Amino acid sequence: MNDAANQKALARLLISVREEPQTLEELWQAQPMLWQDLGWEQSQLLLWLYCQPGLVRDTNSNGVERYALADINAQDEPDLSQEIAKIVQSNGRPLPLAQLKSRLPSGLLATEPMLRAAIAEHPNLQMVGPMVKLI
């Protein structure tokens, strides 16, 4: 398979998880050629699953972990740009981007490019050098 075919196969995998939650073993057994083509081991599939936005893990009473896609329309996760605005406002003055990252609520993880994009999207936030400023 080529890269485009692999990407489509991974997208189909996510669609199948949306339709019916599956265990890691079920996902692994369903696509042996894909994993071989990607050169992945089961641990790499697990890492990829953990990195997928909207993918949730549910562990039953027997300790079996199943993967499912959360409802895309659900607004469980706070808006990153709003959280940034709250943090800068509570600080009362411009805040360095590195400090802002450490002040995010627990469970809300963001990379520097994600923070910069959220700041650019927000109408009242602005980057001034390394500082995030409320305008």
N, CA and C of each residue as an Amber inpcrd file, in Angstrom:
protein
   405
   0.8460000  -1.1870000   0.0000000   0.0000000   0.0000000   0.0000000
   0.8840000   1.2410000   0.0000000   0.3250000   2.3430000  -0.4780000
   1.0540000   3.6050000  -0.4300000   0.5510000   4.4520000   0.7440000
   1.1500000   5.6110000   0.9270000   0.7760000   6.4550000   2.0620000
  -0.7010000   6.8450000   2.0410000  -1.2170000   7.1970000   0.8740000
  -2.6220000   7.5920000   0.7660000  -3.5470000   6.4240000   1.1360000
  -3.2020000   5.2470000   0.6790000  -4.0100000   4.0660000   1.0080000
  -3.9420000   3.7690000   2.5040000  -2.7570000   3.9350000   3.0950000
  -2.6240000   3.7160000   4.5400000  -3.4520000   4.7320000   5.3230000
  -3.4280000   6.0010000   4.8760000  -4.2180000   7.0290000   5.5490000
  -5.7190000   6.7120000   5.4640000  -6.1510000   6.2450000   4.3090000
  -7.5640000   5.8700000   4.1470000  -7.9100000   4.6910000   5.0470000
  -7.0190000   3.7270000   5.1370000  -7.2620000   2.5600000   5.9830000
  -7.3500000   2.9720000   7.4500000  -6.4990000   3.9020000   7.8780000
  -6.5560000   4.3880000   9.2610000  -7.8460000   5.1650000   9.5080000
  -8.2860000   5.9290000   8.5120000  -9.5570000   6.6550000   8.6370000
 -10.7180000   5.6770000   8.7470000 -10.6860000   4.6040000   7.9460000
 -11.7420000   3.5840000   8.0270000 -11.7350000   2.9060000   9.3960000
 -10.5530000   2.7310000   9.9460000 -10.4340000   2.1410000  11.2790000
 -11.1620000   3.0090000  12.3110000 -10.9540000   4.3240000  12.2190000
 -11.6450000   5.2310000  13.1440000 -13.1570000   5.1980000  12.9480000
 -13.5850000   5.0730000  11.7090000 -15.0220000   4.9710000  11.4290000
 -15.5820000   3.6970000  12.0570000 -14.8310000   2.6060000  11.9590000
 -15.3120000   1.3450000  12.5400000 -15.4120000   1.4420000  14.0560000
 -14.4950000   2.1960000  14.6680000 -14.5330000   2.3880000  16.1230000
 -15.7270000   3.2600000  16.5030000 -16.0890000   4.1950000  15.6190000
 -17.2620000   5.0340000  15.8790000 -18.5320000   4.1790000  15.8550000
 -18.5810000   3.2400000  14.9170000 -19.7620000   2.3930000  14.7770000
 -19.8910000   1.3990000  15.9160000 -18.7600000   0.8320000  16.3480000
 -18.7710000  -0.1520000  17.4330000 -17.4460000  -0.1120000  18.1890000
 -17.4800000   0.1630000  19.5020000 -16.2410000   0.1660000  20.2920000
 -15.5180000  -1.1760000  20.1710000 -14.1780000  -1.1180000  20.1250000
 -13.3730000  -2.3220000  19.9390000 -12.1750000  -2.3130000  20.8690000
 -11.6690000  -3.4990000  21.1510000 -10.4610000  -3.6320000  21.9660000
  -9.2400000  -3.4520000  21.0710000  -8.0970000  -3.2690000  21.6910000
  -6.8450000  -3.1620000  20.9430000  -6.6130000  -4.4330000  20.1290000
  -6.8550000  -5.5670000  20.7450000  -6.6490000  -6.8470000  20.0640000
  -7.5620000  -6.9780000  18.8390000  -8.8160000  -6.5530000  18.9620000
  -9.7450000  -6.6170000  17.8230000  -9.2670000  -5.7150000  16.6850000
  -8.8140000  -4.5270000  17.0430000  -8.3050000  -3.6050000  16.0230000
  -7.0600000  -4.1670000  15.3570000  -6.2010000  -4.7770000  16.1500000
  -4.9600000  -5.3460000  15.6330000  -5.2440000  -6.5000000  14.6770000
  -6.1570000  -7.3730000  15.0610000  -6.4750000  -8.5520000  14.2410000
  -7.2370000  -8.1820000  12.9640000  -7.9480000  -7.0610000  12.9670000
  -8.7750000  -6.6870000  11.8160000  -7.9580000  -6.1760000  10.6290000
  -6.7500000  -5.6870000  10.8560000  -5.9760000  -5.0630000   9.7800000
  -4.5240000  -5.5470000   9.7220000  -4.2580000  -6.8350000   9.6540000
  -2.8650000  -7.3000000   9.7000000  -1.9920000  -6.7590000   8.5670000
  -2.5490000  -6.6060000   7.3770000  -1.7630000  -6.1080000   6.2440000
  -1.3830000  -4.6380000   6.4360000  -2.2860000  -3.8720000   7.0300000
  -2.0080000  -2.4590000   7.2800000  -0.8400000  -2.3050000   8.2480000
  -0.8830000  -3.0710000   9.3360000   0.1890000  -2.9650000  10.3320000
   1.5250000  -3.4290000   9.7450000   1.4570000  -4.4530000   8.9060000
   2.6790000  -4.9420000   8.2640000   3.2340000  -3.8810000   7.3200000
   2.3460000  -3.2560000   6.5420000   2.7750000  -2.2380000   5.5980000
   3.3600000  -1.0160000   6.3130000   2.7540000  -0.6460000   7.4430000
   3.2620000   0.4890000   8.2150000   4.5020000   0.1230000   9.0240000
   4.7020000  -1.1770000   9.2210000   5.8170000  -1.6340000  10.0430000
   5.5650000  -1.4000000  11.5250000   4.2810000  -1.4150000  11.9030000
   3.8990000  -1.1320000  13.2860000   3.8210000  -2.4050000  14.1070000
   4.1530000  -2.2540000  15.3740000   3.8830000  -3.2830000  16.3750000
   2.6160000  -2.8510000  17.1010000   2.0660000  -3.7320000  17.8980000
   0.8270000  -3.4390000  18.6000000   0.9770000  -2.2220000  19.5250000
   2.1510000  -2.0440000  20.1010000   2.3840000  -0.8960000  20.9790000
   2.3100000   0.4190000  20.2030000   2.6900000   0.4080000  18.9340000
   2.6080000   1.6180000  18.1130000   1.1600000   1.9370000  17.7600000
   0.3540000   0.9130000  17.5490000  -1.0730000   1.1240000  17.3330000
  -1.6830000   1.7500000  18.5870000  -1.3000000   1.2430000  19.7390000
  -1.8110000   1.7830000  21.0030000  -1.4470000   3.2600000  21.1400000
  -0.2280000   3.6080000  20.8390000   0.2020000   5.0000000  20.9020000
  -0.5980000   5.8520000  19.9240000  -0.7960000   5.3690000  18.7110000
  -1.5700000   6.0950000  17.7160000  -2.9970000   6.3190000  18.2240000
  -3.5880000   5.2930000  18.8250000  -4.9480000   5.4280000  19.3580000
  -5.0060000   6.5050000  20.4370000  -4.0140000   6.5180000  21.3140000
  -3.9810000   7.5050000  22.3950000  -3.8780000   8.9350000  21.8480000
  -3.3350000   9.0950000  20.6580000  -3.1390000  10.4190000  20.0670000
  -4.3390000  10.9040000  19.2480000  -5.3320000  10.0710000  19.0620000
  -6.4610000  10.4480000  18.2200000  -7.4520000  11.3220000  18.9770000
  -7.7420000  12.5280000  18.4710000  -8.6980000  13.4000000  19.1450000
 -10.0950000  12.7830000  19.1180000 -10.7770000  12.8820000  20.2210000
 -12.1360000  12.3700000  20.3110000 -12.2350000  10.8880000  20.6050000
 -11.1050000  10.1940000  20.6340000 -11.1270000   8.7620000  20.9240000
 -11.0980000   8.5740000  22.4340000 -12.0420000   7.8180000  22.9430000
 -12.1150000   7.5900000  24.3870000 -11.8780000   6.1240000  24.6830000
 -11.3150000   5.8840000  25.8750000 -11.0760000   4.5180000  26.3390000
 -12.0390000   4.2330000  27.4680000 -12.6170000   3.0710000  27.4180000
 -13.5320000   2.6510000  28.4690000 -13.0920000   1.2690000  28.9430000
 -12.8320000   1.1510000  30.2370000 -12.4130000  -0.1310000  30.8040000
 -13.5710000  -0.7350000  31.5670000 -13.9370000  -1.9700000  31.2060000
 -15.0520000  -2.6180000  31.8910000 -14.5810000  -3.2550000  33.1980000
 -15.4880000  -3.9160000  33.9070000 -15.1660000  -4.5020000  35.2130000
 -14.1350000  -5.6250000  35.1200000 -13.9750000  -6.2260000  33.9470000
 -12.9780000  -7.2840000  33.7520000 -11.6120000  -6.7200000  33.3740000
 -11.5000000  -5.3850000  33.2890000 -10.2380000  -4.7570000  32.9300000
  -9.9890000  -4.6970000  31.4350000 -10.9910000  -5.0110000  30.6250000
 -10.8460000  -4.9690000  29.1710000 -11.0940000  -3.5360000  28.7060000
 -10.1140000  -2.9940000  27.9900000 -10.2030000  -1.6170000  27.5130000
 -10.7490000  -1.6120000  26.0920000 -11.8020000  -0.8100000  25.8700000
 -12.3960000  -0.6600000  24.5500000 -12.2120000   0.7810000  24.0980000
 -12.0760000   0.9660000  22.7990000 -11.8770000   2.2830000  22.2100000
 -13.1120000   2.6590000  21.4070000 -13.5410000   3.9050000  21.5690000
 -14.7060000   4.4050000  20.8460000 -14.4870000   5.8800000  20.5540000
 -15.1470000   6.3780000  19.5230000 -15.0790000   7.8030000  19.2340000
 -16.1940000   8.4990000  19.9880000 -15.8300000   9.5710000  20.6850000
 -16.8180000  10.3560000  21.4160000 -17.6780000  11.1120000  20.4170000
 -18.8390000  11.5340000  20.8680000 -19.7310000  12.3230000  20.0350000
 -19.0300000  13.6230000  19.6730000 -18.8650000  13.8730000  18.3950000
 -18.1470000  15.0480000  17.9260000 -18.8680000  16.3330000  18.3240000
 -20.1840000  16.2880000  18.4350000 -20.9500000  17.4770000  18.7790000
 -20.9040000  17.7860000  20.2630000 -20.4440000  16.8600000  21.0760000
 -20.3860000  17.0990000  22.5160000 -19.3240000  18.1480000  22.8090000
 -19.6370000  19.0730000  23.6870000 -18.7130000  20.1400000  24.0340000
 -18.1440000  19.9080000  25.4290000 -17.5580000  18.7440000  25.6690000
 -16.9790000  18.4240000  26.9620000 -15.6770000  19.1730000  27.1850000
 -14.9210000  19.3660000  26.1330000 -13.6130000  19.9720000  26.2450000
 -13.7510000  21.4890000  26.1560000 -13.1120000  22.2210000  27.0560000
 -13.2180000  23.6790000  27.0160000 -12.5240000  24.2430000  25.7870000
 -12.9730000  25.4190000  25.3660000 -12.3900000  26.1100000  24.2280000
 -11.0290000  26.6500000  24.6470000  -9.9770000  26.2490000  23.9560000
  -8.6180000  26.6210000  24.3180000  -8.4320000  28.1340000  24.3240000
  -8.9600000  28.8240000  23.3150000  -8.7790000  30.2780000  23.2540000
  -9.4760000  30.9710000  24.4230000 -10.6400000  30.4620000  24.8390000
 -11.3460000  31.0440000  25.9900000 -10.5590000  30.8120000  27.2720000
  -9.9830000  29.6310000  27.4100000  -9.1800000  29.3240000  28.5950000
  -7.9600000  30.2310000  28.6630000  -7.3320000  30.4680000  27.5130000
  -6.1660000  31.3490000  27.4610000  -6.5740000  32.7610000  27.8860000
  -7.6940000  33.2440000  27.3490000  -8.1690000  34.5870000  27.6960000
  -8.4290000  34.7000000  29.1970000  -9.0330000  33.6840000  29.8070000
  -9.2940000  33.7000000  31.2520000  -7.9910000  33.7740000  32.0400000
  -7.0000000  32.9920000  31.6240000  -5.7100000  32.9590000  32.3320000
  -5.0130000  34.3160000  32.2400000  -4.9710000  34.8980000  31.0340000
  -4.3040000  36.1880000  30.8510000  -5.0500000  37.2800000  31.6190000
  -6.3860000  37.2310000  31.5950000  -7.1780000  38.2210000  32.3170000
  -6.9430000  38.1180000  33.8180000  -6.9060000  36.9070000  34.3510000
  -6.6850000  36.7340000  35.7900000  -5.2660000  37.1560000  36.1940000
  -4.3240000  37.0800000  35.2550000  -2.9470000  37.5080000  35.5330000
  -2.8460000  39.0360000  35.6210000  -3.7160000  39.7200000  34.8790000
  -3.7410000  41.1740000  34.9340000  -2.7150000  41.8780000  34.0650000
  -1.8600000  41.1440000  33.4290000  -0.8470000  41.7240000  32.5350000
  -0.4300000  40.6460000  31.5310000   0.2840000  41.0580000  30.4710000
   0.7280000  40.0580000  29.4860000   1.5130000  38.9270000  30.1530000
   1.3910000  37.7590000  29.5570000   1.9590000  36.5470000  30.1380000
   2.8360000  35.8470000  29.1040000   4.0270000  35.4020000  29.4830000
   4.8570000  34.6370000  28.5270000   4.1430000  33.3370000  28.1200000
   4.3180000  32.9740000  26.8720000   3.6640000  31.7870000  26.3360000
   4.0220000  30.5370000  27.1330000   5.2790000  30.4030000  27.5350000
   5.7100000  29.2270000  28.3050000   4.9920000  29.1580000  29.6500000
   4.7970000  30.3110000  30.2890000   4.0910000  30.3480000  31.5710000
   2.6160000  30.0190000  31.3790000   2.0620000  30.5260000  30.2840000
   0.6580000  30.2660000  29.9760000   0.4110000  28.7670000  29.8420000
   1.3200000  28.0930000  29.1600000   1.1890000  26.6440000  28.9430000
   1.1230000  25.8990000  30.2730000   1.9190000  26.3330000  31.2340000
   1.9380000  25.6550000  32.5340000   0.7120000  25.9740000  33.3840000
  -0.0170000  27.0230000  33.0350000  -1.2070000  27.4150000  33.8080000
  -2.5160000  26.8740000  33.2450000  -2.4340000  26.1360000  32.1710000
  -3.6560000  25.5480000  31.6040000  -4.2830000  24.6020000  32.6150000
  -5.6260000  24.4830000  32.6040000  -6.2840000  23.5520000  33.5290000
  -5.7860000  22.1290000  33.3180000  -5.7570000  21.3560000  34.3990000
  -5.3160000  19.9690000  34.2760000  -6.2290000  19.2390000  33.3040000
  -5.6330000  18.4070000  32.4930000  -6.3950000  17.6710000  31.4870000
  -6.4570000  18.3780000  30.1480000  -6.1320000  19.6730000  30.1220000
  -6.1190000  20.4240000  28.8670000  -4.6710000  20.5660000  28.4360000
  -4.2660000  19.7410000  27.4960000  -2.8920000  19.7370000  27.0120000
  -2.8340000  20.4300000  25.6590000  -1.7980000  21.2370000  25.4580000
  -1.6580000  21.9470000  24.1950000  -0.1860000  22.1610000  23.8920000
   0.1420000  22.0800000  22.6310000   1.4940000  22.3650000  22.1830000
   1.6040000  23.8630000  21.9070000   2.8250000  24.3420000  21.7360000
   3.0080000  25.7640000  21.4410000   2.2960000  26.1820000  20.1510000
   2.3780000  25.4000000  19.0640000   1.6290000  25.7790000  17.8560000
   0.1100000  25.8110000  18.0910000  -0.3950000  24.9020000  18.9220000
  -1.8300000  24.9150000  19.2350000  -2.1940000  26.1870000  19.9900000
  -1.3450000  26.5850000  20.9480000  -1.5830000  27.8100000  21.7030000
  -1.5570000  29.0200000  20.7770000  -0.5540000  29.0770000  19.9030000
  -0.4440000  30.2180000  18.9740000  -1.6700000  30.3020000  18.0580000
  -2.1410000  29.1630000  17.5850000  -3.3210000  29.1560000  16.7150000
  -4.5630000  29.6170000  17.4810000  -4.7140000  29.1690000  18.7160000
  -5.8700000  29.5700000  19.5290000  -5.8230000  31.0610000  19.8290000
  -4.6430000  31.5940000  20.0740000  -4.4860000  33.0240000  20.3400000
  -4.8480000  33.8220000  19.0900000  -4.3980000  33.3550000  17.9270000
  -4.7030000  34.0460000  16.6690000  -6.2050000  34.0320000  16.3690000
  -6.9030000  32.9660000  16.7760000  -8.3490000  32.8520000  16.5290000
  -9.1660000  33.7860000  17.4220000  -8.6790000  34.0400000  18.6320000
  -9.4540000  34.8150000  19.6070000  -9.3950000  36.3100000  19.2750000
 -10.5550000  36.9800000  19.2470000 -10.5640000  38.4020000  18.8640000
  -9.8910000  39.3220000  19.8880000  -9.7560000  38.9030000  21.1420000
  -9.2030000  39.7730000  22.1830000  -7.8150000  39.3550000  22.6550000
  -7.1790000  38.4310000  21.9590000  -5.8310000  38.0020000  22.3320000
  -4.8550000  38.3560000  21.2260000  -3.6240000  38.6390000  21.6310000
  -2.5980000  39.0080000  20.6690000  -1.2340000  38.5790000  21.2000000
  -0.3790000  38.1040000  20.2970000   1.0050000  37.7940000  20.6310000
   1.8360000  39.0440000  20.4080000   2.6000000  39.4460000  21.4320000
   3.5320000  40.5560000  21.3070000   4.8820000  39.9880000  21.7220000
   5.6750000  39.5980000  20.7350000   6.9240000  38.8970000  21.0100000
   6.5830000  37.5610000  21.6460000   7.2090000  37.2300000  22.7850000
   6.8980000  35.9690000  23.4420000   5.7200000  36.0660000  24.4200000
   5.1120000  37.2620000  24.4990000   4.0470000  37.5190000  25.4710000
   2.6650000  37.4070000  24.8410000   1.7120000  36.9350000  25.6470000
   0.3140000  36.8750000  25.2340000  -0.3930000  38.0240000  25.9300000
  -1.0500000  38.8620000  25.1420000  -1.6510000  40.0840000  25.6550000
  -3.1440000  40.0860000  25.3780000  -3.9230000  40.5690000  26.3350000
  -5.3650000  40.7360000  26.1670000  -5.5980000  42.1450000  25.6370000
  -6.2940000  42.2660000  24.5170000  -6.5430000  43.6030000  23.9420000
  -7.9940000  43.9890000  24.0740000
